[in-house]
């Protein structure tokens, strides 16, 4: 079962630079990064609505959604920021540089979130191995930038 999840993670990783390139192209067609991000989210929303309908899941009661902490509602805003930033950055920096910087930011933030158990995540203390892994990724960012 773990292999399936790892494959899914790799496929999600593949999707990221492809999405960046696709949305950057969309930017030229629709006239700007914010409009392209909005169109991207609209298409994604329609796809997810179709997936919910096809999976025959029950539509959750809104009362349950209101019980979520305030910060749980910021996921869409964070996603919108990521998509808009990628649309702005990818044509200027290239896919590799954009993705490596985003990954470096993800790893640094993940280590902090895990170490302190922020946002209700389980605690995974910082270790030398985790810091070493993060340092290797950041070293990779430097290598990508110098090529």
CORHUHU-V249702 format. One record per residue. RES is the residue in three letters. SS is DSSP state (2 for helix, 1 for strand, 0 for the rest). NEAR is the number of other ideal C-beta (glycine too) atoms within 10 Angstrom. D_LAST is the distance of its C-alpha to the last C-alpha in Angstrom with 2 decimals. Layout:
[[RES | SS | NEAR | D_LAST] [RES | SS | NEAR | D_LAST]]
This chain:
[[UNK | 0 | 5 | 37.83] [UNK | 2 | 6 | 34.79] [UNK | 2 | 7 | 32.90] [UNK | 2 | 8 | 33.63] [UNK | 2 | 9 | 32.28] [UNK | 2 | 10 | 29.06] [UNK | 2 | 10 | 28.68] [UNK | 2 | 10 | 29.44] [UNK | 2 | 10 | 26.73] [UNK | 2 | 10 | 24.14] [UNK | 2 | 9 | 25.49] [UNK | 2 | 10 | 25.32] [UNK | 2 | 11 | 21.65] [UNK | 2 | 10 | 21.16] [UNK | 2 | 11 | 23.26] [UNK | 2 | 16 | 21.18] [UNK | 2 | 17 | 18.22] [UNK | 2 | 10 | 20.86] [UNK | 2 | 18 | 23.10] [UNK | 2 | 23 | 20.54] [UNK | 2 | 17 | 20.01] [UNK | 2 | 15 | 23.78] [UNK | 2 | 20 | 24.75] [UNK | 2 | 20 | 22.46] [UNK | 2 | 13 | 24.28] [UNK | 2 | 18 | 27.53] [UNK | 2 | 22 | 26.86] [UNK | 2 | 10 | 27.27] [UNK | 2 | 9 | 30.41] [UNK | 2 | 15 | 32.14] [UNK | 0 | 10 | 31.20] [UNK | 0 | 13 | 29.18] [UNK | 2 | 20 | 27.20] [UNK | 2 | 15 | 30.30] [UNK | 2 | 15 | 32.32] [UNK | 2 | 24 | 29.64] [UNK | 2 | 24 | 29.50] [UNK | 2 | 15 | 33.30] [UNK | 2 | 15 | 33.50] [UNK | 2 | 22 | 31.04] [UNK | 2 | 15 | 33.22] [UNK | 2 | 10 | 36.36] [UNK | 2 | 11 | 35.26] [UNK | 2 | 13 | 34.28] [UNK | 2 | 11 | 37.63] [UNK | 2 | 10 | 39.53] [UNK | 2 | 10 | 37.78] [UNK | 2 | 10 | 38.60] [UNK | 2 | 10 | 42.15] [UNK | 2 | 10 | 42.61] [UNK | 2 | 10 | 41.33] [UNK | 2 | 13 | 43.84] [UNK | 2 | 10 | 46.60] [UNK | 2 | 8 | 45.81] [UNK | 2 | 7 | 45.59] [UNK | 0 | 6 | 48.97] [UNK | 0 | 9 | 48.03] [UNK | 0 | 6 | 50.44] [UNK | 0 | 7 | 49.40] [UNK | 0 | 9 | 49.36] [UNK | 0 | 8 | 51.85] [UNK | 2 | 7 | 50.53] [UNK | 2 | 7 | 52.50] [UNK | 2 | 8 | 50.13] [UNK | 2 | 10 | 47.10] [UNK | 0 | 8 | 48.75] [UNK | 0 | 7 | 48.94] [UNK | 0 | 9 | 45.18] [UNK | 0 | 9 | 44.00] [UNK | 2 | 6 | 42.83] [UNK | 2 | 11 | 39.17] [UNK | 2 | 11 | 39.24] [UNK | 2 | 11 | 39.52] [UNK | 2 | 12 | 36.20] [UNK | 2 | 9 | 34.11] [UNK | 2 | 10 | 34.35] [UNK | 2 | 9 | 33.34] [UNK | 2 | 10 | 30.27] [UNK | 2 | 14 | 29.40] [UNK | 2 | 15 | 29.99] [UNK | 2 | 12 | 27.73] [UNK | 2 | 16 | 24.87] [UNK | 2 | 21 | 25.39] [UNK | 2 | 21 | 25.79] [UNK | 2 | 15 | 22.73] [UNK | 2 | 26 | 20.60] [UNK | 2 | 25 | 22.18] [UNK | 2 | 18 | 21.35] [UNK | 2 | 19 | 17.75] [UNK | 2 | 23 | 16.38] [UNK | 2 | 17 | 16.93] [UNK | 2 | 9 | 15.45] [UNK | 2 | 16 | 12.35] [UNK | 0 | 15 | 11.93] [UNK | 2 | 17 | 13.30] [UNK | 2 | 14 | 10.55] [UNK | 2 | 16 | 10.11] [UNK | 2 | 23 | 13.88] [UNK | 2 | 20 | 14.85] [UNK | 2 | 20 | 13.01] [UNK | 2 | 16 | 14.63] [UNK | 2 | 18 | 17.82] [UNK | 2 | 16 | 17.86] [UNK | 2 | 17 | 17.44] [UNK | 2 | 11 | 20.31] [UNK | 2 | 12 | 22.28] [UNK | 2 | 17 | 22.17] [UNK | 2 | 13 | 23.21] [UNK | 2 | 11 | 25.93] [UNK | 2 | 14 | 27.05] [UNK | 2 | 18 | 27.60] [UNK | 2 | 11 | 29.70] [UNK | 2 | 15 | 31.60] [UNK | 2 | 16 | 32.36] [UNK | 2 | 15 | 33.37] [UNK | 2 | 13 | 35.85] [UNK | 0 | 12 | 36.84] [UNK | 2 | 12 | 36.22] [UNK | 2 | 10 | 37.19] [UNK | 2 | 9 | 39.48] [UNK | 0 | 12 | 36.84] [UNK | 0 | 6 | 37.99] [UNK | 0 | 10 | 37.13] [UNK | 0 | 14 | 34.49] [UNK | 0 | 10 | 34.23] [UNK | 0 | 13 | 31.05] [UNK | 0 | 11 | 30.66] [UNK | 2 | 7 | 28.53] [UNK | 2 | 8 | 27.07] [UNK | 2 | 16 | 26.13] [UNK | 2 | 11 | 24.62] [UNK | 2 | 10 | 22.72] [UNK | 2 | 13 | 21.38] [UNK | 2 | 16 | 20.35] [UNK | 2 | 11 | 18.68] [UNK | 2 | 10 | 16.68] [UNK | 2 | 15 | 15.56] [UNK | 2 | 16 | 14.68] [UNK | 2 | 11 | 12.75] [UNK | 2 | 13 | 10.84] [UNK | 2 | 18 | 10.26] [UNK | 2 | 11 | 8.90] [UNK | 2 | 10 | 6.48] [UNK | 2 | 16 | 5.50] [UNK | 2 | 12 | 5.62] [UNK | 2 | 6 | 3.79] [UNK | 0 | 7 | 0.00]]
